[in-house]
Structure formats: structure tokens, C-alpha cells
Amino acid sequence: IVTVKNQGPWVHLFLENIARLVHESRDRGIRVVIFDYESHDLDLEDAVKTSGIAEIVKTVSKPGKYSRREAFNVAINLVTDPNSIVLLTDLHLEMTSLLLKDIRKHCIQGQQVYTPVIIRQGKCSSPRVPMWGYIGYWETLGFGIVAMYKSDWDRTGGFKFDDSNKHKWGGEDYELVDSVVEAGLGFERVGCPYIYHYMHIREGMWE
């Protein structure tokens, strides 16, 4: 599940990544939800249609200012099977099919959620092309990537959401982990070599 506003090129990269992941894994259980705040730099329906994985992608569009809390809450509530695993992820990533095994290994229904430590890349580097011999570093701060059973998401109550924090950026991932613990669940924090976060400019993002 990803949330979007005016991130057109990254949406195309994300869809390419998921298409490759589906092909590599041959996993027929993968489904994608993209929540879009009516991006101006992207025809989302066309991007999905030409991605090669249109049959597994559901899109939701809404006008207005970007809200990470609102978007994830609404998108995840579209998942009706309590025994499905939901992955809250980010557009600016490269993921491999081995991540799927990692998620299933570390998510234990009614007991534990998975929030991997990912590799944040250096400037101009990629998983295959390190820059000046430097690929990146383990990002130990934040819990932006989270996987859990839908039943456990419902148990935590999702992101806290009201008019005072609707458009607040930052800290919501820590609040979610607090809710996980308050719900009596544990969380697994493991370095995951199957997710890379691309460095990107932040100017104008989500506007």
C-alpha cells in the first residue's frame, strides 16, 4: 500500500518494481493499493493500465491536501480479509522478491508485526551502482515501513487521525508502534537487505 501526491516518476518506478517482484516470486497473492490525492503530474489510471499488473492494482483518488494518516487508514480499510498481511510502504524504494519471505517469516498474527531496518542510499547510488564505493547506510531511525496482519491493524486502531494532526508530517510511525505495543503486540526490528531507499529531493514533495 502506497500513498501519493504529485510523485509521477516515482509511481512509474514503483509499478515497475512491483511488476518485477511479481514475476520473480510468481506469488499470486500480491495485491496493490495506491491512494492518490489527484496528482497533477500523473495519469494514474493510464500508468496502472500500462504496467502489466493492472489486474492486481486498486486505485483510490481524492482531492485535497496530502495526509499520510488519512490515506493509509482509508486504503488499508479496503482490505477486508483479516488474515491478509498489509505492507505500508514508500514510493522511493527498490524491493526484491525475497522481501515477501521476510515479511511472512516475521509477521505472526496476534503476536508480532514487522518493521524492517532498511538501507538508505547515498547520493547518486543505486543497489547495483554504488557511488564512490558507497551504497548507503542502515536507517535505524523511524518505522516508516511496517507489515502486519489486517486483524492486528484493526486491533491497533491504525493511525491516530483528527483535525489537529490530519496534515501533520512526521511522528505518525512512532505513534503507530506505540499503538502496537499498547495492543499487546510485539514488533520485530531486523536489518533487511532486500529494501533500498533511493535518495531524492524533498522540495515540492506532496504539494
Secondary structure, 3 states (H helix, E strand, C coil): CEEECCCHHHHHHHHHHHHHHHHHHCCCCCCEEEEECCCCCCCHHHHHHCCCCHHHEEEEECCCCCCHHHHHHHHHCCCCCCCCEEEECCCCEEECCHHHHHHHHHCECCCEEECCEEEEECCCCCCCCCECCECEEEECCCCCCEEEEHHHHHHHCCCCCCCCCCCCCCCHHHHHHHHHHHCCCEEECCEEEEEEECCCCCCCCCC
